[in-house]
Amino acid sequence: MGFILCFPFKNKSTLTYIGMGLAGIFLLNILRCTILSYLKFYEVTYFNIVHHYIFTMVVYSFICILWYKYFINNLRKAGVKKQLI
């Protein structure tokens, strides 16, 4: 949220991206907790790897994709040439 608010683009899409991003991260966290619960009970050997490494990469990748989409969409709305993207 802080990353998006640092940019000069202030329009309706900013609030939409923040709301959708928070909802997406929340749902991703529910999925993470569900999978980790399953692993803790049935596949204990994979629990630490999935918890510490796999989900960290998944969550950070998701957040970076959201930032990228927000930034690119707002550059296009601002009229920046495609060569800069």
C-alpha positions as CSV (number, residue, x, y, z in Angstrom):
1,M,0.0,0.0,0.0
2,G,2.8,2.4,0.8
3,F,4.5,1.7,-2.5
4,I,1.4,2.6,-4.4
5,L,0.8,5.8,-2.4
6,C,4.3,7.0,-3.1
7,F,3.5,7.5,-6.8
8,P,1.9,10.7,-8.1
9,F,-1.0,8.8,-9.7
10,K,-4.0,9.7,-7.6
11,N,-7.2,8.5,-9.1
12,K,-10.0,5.9,-8.6
13,S,-7.7,3.1,-9.7
14,T,-5.4,3.7,-6.8
15,L,-8.1,2.9,-4.3
16,T,-9.2,-0.1,-6.4
17,Y,-5.7,-1.5,-6.6
18,I,-5.2,-1.0,-2.9
19,G,-8.5,-2.7,-2.0
20,M,-8.1,-5.6,-4.5
21,G,-4.4,-6.0,-3.5
22,L,-5.3,-6.3,0.2
23,A,-8.1,-8.7,-0.6
24,G,-5.8,-10.8,-2.8
25,I,-3.1,-11.0,-0.2
26,F,-5.7,-11.9,2.4
27,L,-7.0,-14.8,0.3
28,L,-3.5,-15.9,-0.5
29,N,-2.7,-16.0,3.2
30,I,-5.9,-18.1,3.8
31,L,-4.7,-20.5,1.1
32,R,-1.2,-20.6,2.7
33,C,-2.6,-21.4,6.1
34,T,-4.8,-24.2,4.7
35,I,-1.9,-25.8,2.8
36,L,0.4,-25.5,5.8
37,S,-2.2,-27.1,8.1
38,Y,-2.4,-30.0,5.7
39,L,1.3,-30.3,5.5
40,K,1.7,-30.2,9.3
41,F,-0.6,-33.2,9.7
42,Y,0.1,-35.3,6.7
43,E,3.5,-34.3,5.1
44,V,5.6,-33.0,8.0
45,T,8.9,-33.3,6.0
46,Y,7.8,-30.6,3.6
47,F,6.4,-28.2,6.1
48,N,9.5,-26.1,6.8
49,I,10.5,-25.8,3.2
50,V,7.1,-24.8,2.0
51,H,6.6,-22.4,5.0
52,H,10.0,-20.6,4.8
53,Y,10.9,-20.6,1.1
54,I,8.0,-21.5,-1.3
55,F,5.4,-19.3,0.2
56,T,7.8,-16.4,0.7
57,M,8.5,-16.5,-3.1
58,V,4.9,-16.9,-4.0
59,V,3.7,-13.9,-1.8
60,Y,6.5,-11.6,-2.9
61,S,6.0,-12.5,-6.6
62,F,2.3,-11.8,-6.2
63,I,3.0,-8.4,-4.6
64,C,5.5,-7.5,-7.3
65,I,3.1,-8.4,-10.1
66,L,0.5,-6.2,-8.5
67,W,2.9,-3.3,-8.3
68,Y,4.0,-3.8,-11.9
69,K,0.4,-3.9,-13.2
70,Y,-0.5,-0.7,-11.2
71,F,2.5,1.2,-12.4
72,I,2.2,0.1,-16.1
73,N,-1.5,0.8,-16.2
74,N,-1.1,4.3,-14.7
75,L,1.8,5.1,-17.1
76,R,-0.4,4.2,-20.0
77,K,-3.2,6.4,-18.6
78,A,-0.7,9.3,-18.2
79,G,0.2,9.0,-21.8
80,V,3.8,7.8,-21.5
81,K,5.1,6.2,-24.6
82,K,5.3,2.4,-24.8
83,Q,9.1,2.5,-25.4
84,L,9.7,3.6,-21.8
85,I,7.8,0.5,-20.5
